Amino acid sequence: MRRIIMKRKIVAFMLAMAMTVSATACGASKTEEKAETTQSSAASVDAEKYVKLCDLDKLEVTYNTYTFTDQDVEDQVKEMFEYYVDTSDTYNYTDITDRTDVQDGDFCNIDYEGKKDGVAFDGGTAQGYNLEIGSGTFIDGFEEGLKGHNVGEELDLNLTFPESYGNADLAGQAVVFHVKINKIAKREMPEMTDESVKALDMDYDSVEAMRKETKDQLQESCDTEMETSKKDALWAAIMEQSEVTEVPGELLETFKEQISKNAKSYADNYGVELEEFVKNYMQMDMDSFNKEIENSATDAAKESMVLEVIAKKAKLEVTEDEIKSRAEAEYADYSYDSADAFLEEVGKESFRQYLLQEKVDEYLNGIVKFTAGEELNIVESYNSPDASADEELELDEEDFGDEEEIVIDGDDVEEEDNVLTEDGAAEAEEEAEDAEDAEDAAAEDAAAEEAAEDGAQEAAE
């Protein structure tokens, strides 16, 4: 993890509660398919007929707390600094002067031009590009073809793009790259000083400013994770000690349909069919996926019914005026043009449940006994294999056969022009976006991760 990025509020409080998660705080792209008010909701059925609610006054809930160390702060600051140095290619390059031949590990500064059938093709030309020899950055044969040649030398590389290459015009095609070797160098990470920090596009004027904000972000992450732990433990206890005797069929179908639609929207966001997304990212077949939807929809329907019963018991409700008022206050935060557009996309019933959940949680916090339990390190919890925190989702787009392009950093190289790379293209493009807005990228990916991995059972903040 490059750094702990504080969670961003997401308009959907729970995918499995039929919330539309296409409208996130990071301004996720809107799908053509609008969210519709669910055909049946827990509010439209006689939930009390099916729910035997536990004694809420006797509930005792233990939750996790979170902390961090001074070393965690220093590690996160260092990672962030090195990340921005890497994405902006502001390393210290020292020319190698005791030899002239290109070897593994050298950073070889080159000019090159690629031609197919004697004609230069788009994205195949650059000047002043620093290529790490042996990194596997460029297509097979390019880096290997430079080894043993000398500074100042010009040569032609006869190469072939892979058959599986994403650019159909180049896939499997024979090309010739004319390359000039300008110099060879070794690369070092610059010392982290106030001056080097100012030179990066991070909006910090000193190392101490980085340190302070990182500490604030870690503390906010601790607070957020503690609240999430409290809420998760609370609802786990309620559902464990309550009984739902039956889930009405129409309510179950509504949740199954909504979860399926939202899963498809995530696949659409990555430009693939649902079956491909399920197979390559979720790593399961469609039969298993459909069973997960069935289970998730059942659990979600039960929780929605319990929510309505608690709300009725506490005499809590959400009025039309409250829905309109909150929509007016928040639509701009989620990149909508109006409150009406926001509600049309999200669904009024979904938004009502979101607001009702807030009221019920506040009510429960006043009557349930909470006890602080295990204290966990926030950084270790984010890095654990089963972490549920909002971390970056790093999909391997090679699994989806996407076109492989890279953003490269050369003196005269335009972004998204280069078509040479065979691997790591999606990561490079994502890192370029992260440099502009790392928090937004992380929030969007985390929403996708929670939906895909948890089958829409986790509550989004």
Protein Blocks (a to p, Z undefined) as FASTA:
>chain_A
ZZdcdddddfblbfklopafkbcfkopacdfbdcdddfbdfklpcfklmpccddfklpcc
ddddddddfklmmmmmmmmmmmmmmmnopaccdddfkbcbdcehiacdddddddeehiac
ehiacehiacdehklmacghklmmmgopaehiacdddddddfklmblklgopacdddddd
fbdcddddddddfklmmmpcnhpabfklmmmmmmmmmmmmmmmmmmmmmmmmmmmmmmmm
pccfbdcfklmmmmmmmmmmmmmmmmmmnopafklmmmmmnopafklmmmmmmmmmmmmm
mmmmmmmmmmmmnopacdfklmmmmmmmmmmmnopabfklmmmmnopklmmmmmmmmmmm
mmmmmmpccddfddddfklmmmpmklcbdcdddddfklnopacddddddfklcehkbckb
mghklmmmmmmmmmmmmmlmmmmmmmmmmmmmnnopaccZZ
